Amino acid sequence: MSHTPHSVDVALRWSDMDAYGHVNNVQYLRLLEDARIVAVADWLGEGDRLLKAGLIVSRHEIEYLAALTFRHAPVRVDIWPTRVTAASFDLAYEVRDPAEVGEQLYARAESTLVAYDLEAARPRRLSAHERARLQDLAGEPVAFRWRPR
């Protein structure tokens, strides 16, 4: 990866665990969402139209690599944009331990997000500023095991 991903530390909750004692697969979506909100605000500013006008998820894909059990230390979510189009963009994620905890990689994921006009209830085009900023930060797609390298 030639770019530097944005890193967000996300706390785990006791309620994230399932009957098997590990973080439930559904809770990974919350971890990704928490990191995504912070990253987009950092990249574009909290007052940016992208967050205020609307941004919806149209696709998620997650590849689970190791069991994540509850602990008080947060997990680190590395996040970066990949493909940027006129009205949508993909975000890549890696859920891992922070460097001070270890180097375990728990999951890789990718989401497609669509800029959305909440008032008109329909997708909208990304602004030139939004598109340019996301493209400036863009890196390689997620290295899923199934994806040829």
TAGIFEN-V487626 format. One record per helix or strand. SS is the DSSP state (hx for helix, st for strand). FROM is the first residue (numbers start at 1). LEN is the number of residues. If there is no record, write none. Layout:
# TAGIFEN-V487626
SS/FROM/LEN
SS/FROM/LEN
This chain:
# TAGIFEN-V487626
st/6/5
hx/14/3
st/17/1
st/22/2
hx/27/18
hx/49/5
st/55/10
st/69/1
st/75/10
st/88/10
st/105/13
st/122/2
hx/128/10
